[in-house]
């Protein structure tokens, strides 16, 4: 567990029909750092919201959020627990 951080990643997806497959591809690629995930369509606002609990190195989590953030119509925010010591 050394060098790993626990946290969450919030993802807002606009234009779900266009972006869902791209987002799911990245989520699958980083499945090994994902502890859990919940996703809900917010139809009234025309977006989908995904929350992912992660446990991994800052490099892996940064790569994950970076790839998602490069997609048009995707907003990503993350928060990680402070490291011990």
C-alpha positions as CSV (number, residue, x, y, z in Angstrom):
1,X,0.0,0.0,0.0
2,X,3.0,2.3,0.2
3,X,2.8,5.2,-2.3
4,X,-0.9,4.7,-2.9
5,X,-3.5,7.3,-2.2
6,X,-7.3,7.0,-1.6
7,X,-9.6,9.5,-3.0
8,X,-12.5,10.2,-5.4
9,X,-12.9,11.5,-8.9
10,X,-16.0,13.3,-10.0
11,X,-16.8,13.3,-13.7
12,X,-19.5,15.3,-15.5
13,X,-20.3,14.1,-19.0
14,X,-22.1,16.4,-21.5
15,X,-23.5,14.9,-24.6
16,X,-23.7,11.3,-23.2
17,X,-24.4,9.7,-26.6
18,X,-21.2,11.1,-28.1
19,X,-19.0,10.7,-25.1
20,X,-20.1,7.5,-23.2
21,X,-18.0,5.0,-25.1
22,X,-14.8,7.2,-24.8
23,X,-15.4,7.6,-21.0
24,X,-16.1,3.9,-20.5
25,X,-13.0,3.0,-22.4
26,X,-10.8,5.1,-20.1
27,X,-12.7,3.8,-17.0
28,X,-12.0,0.2,-18.2
29,X,-8.3,1.0,-18.8
30,X,-7.9,2.2,-15.2
31,X,-10.2,-0.4,-13.6
32,X,-7.3,-1.7,-11.4
33,X,-7.3,1.6,-9.4
34,X,-11.1,1.8,-9.1
35,X,-12.6,0.7,-5.8
36,X,-16.2,1.6,-6.7
37,X,-18.2,3.7,-9.1
38,X,-21.7,5.2,-9.3
39,X,-23.2,7.0,-12.3
40,X,-26.4,8.8,-12.7
41,X,-28.0,10.6,-15.6
42,X,-29.3,14.0,-14.7
43,X,-31.7,14.4,-17.6
44,X,-33.1,17.8,-16.5
45,X,-29.6,19.3,-17.0
46,X,-28.6,17.1,-19.9
47,X,-25.6,15.6,-18.2
48,X,-24.5,12.5,-16.5
49,X,-22.5,12.5,-13.3
50,X,-20.1,9.8,-12.3
51,X,-18.3,9.4,-9.0
52,X,-15.4,7.0,-8.8
53,X,-13.5,5.9,-5.6
54,X,-9.8,5.4,-6.4
55,X,-6.9,3.8,-4.7
56,X,-3.6,4.1,-6.6
57,X,-0.4,6.1,-7.1
58,X,-0.6,9.8,-7.8
59,X,0.9,9.1,-11.2
60,X,-1.9,6.5,-12.1
61,X,-4.7,8.8,-10.7
62,X,-3.2,11.8,-12.6
63,X,-3.0,9.8,-15.8
64,X,-6.6,8.7,-15.3
65,X,-8.0,12.2,-14.7
66,X,-5.7,13.7,-17.4
67,X,-7.1,11.4,-20.1
68,X,-10.6,12.1,-19.1
69,X,-10.0,15.8,-18.9
70,X,-8.7,15.9,-22.5
71,X,-12.1,14.8,-23.8
72,X,-14.3,17.5,-25.1
73,X,-17.5,17.9,-23.0
74,X,-16.0,16.2,-19.9
75,X,-15.3,17.9,-16.6
76,X,-13.2,16.1,-14.1
77,X,-12.3,17.0,-10.5
78,X,-10.5,14.9,-7.9
79,X,-9.6,14.9,-4.3
80,X,-7.1,12.6,-2.5
81,X,-6.6,11.9,1.2
82,X,-3.5,13.3,2.7
83,X,-0.6,10.8,2.9
84,X,0.3,9.5,6.3
85,X,3.6,10.7,7.9
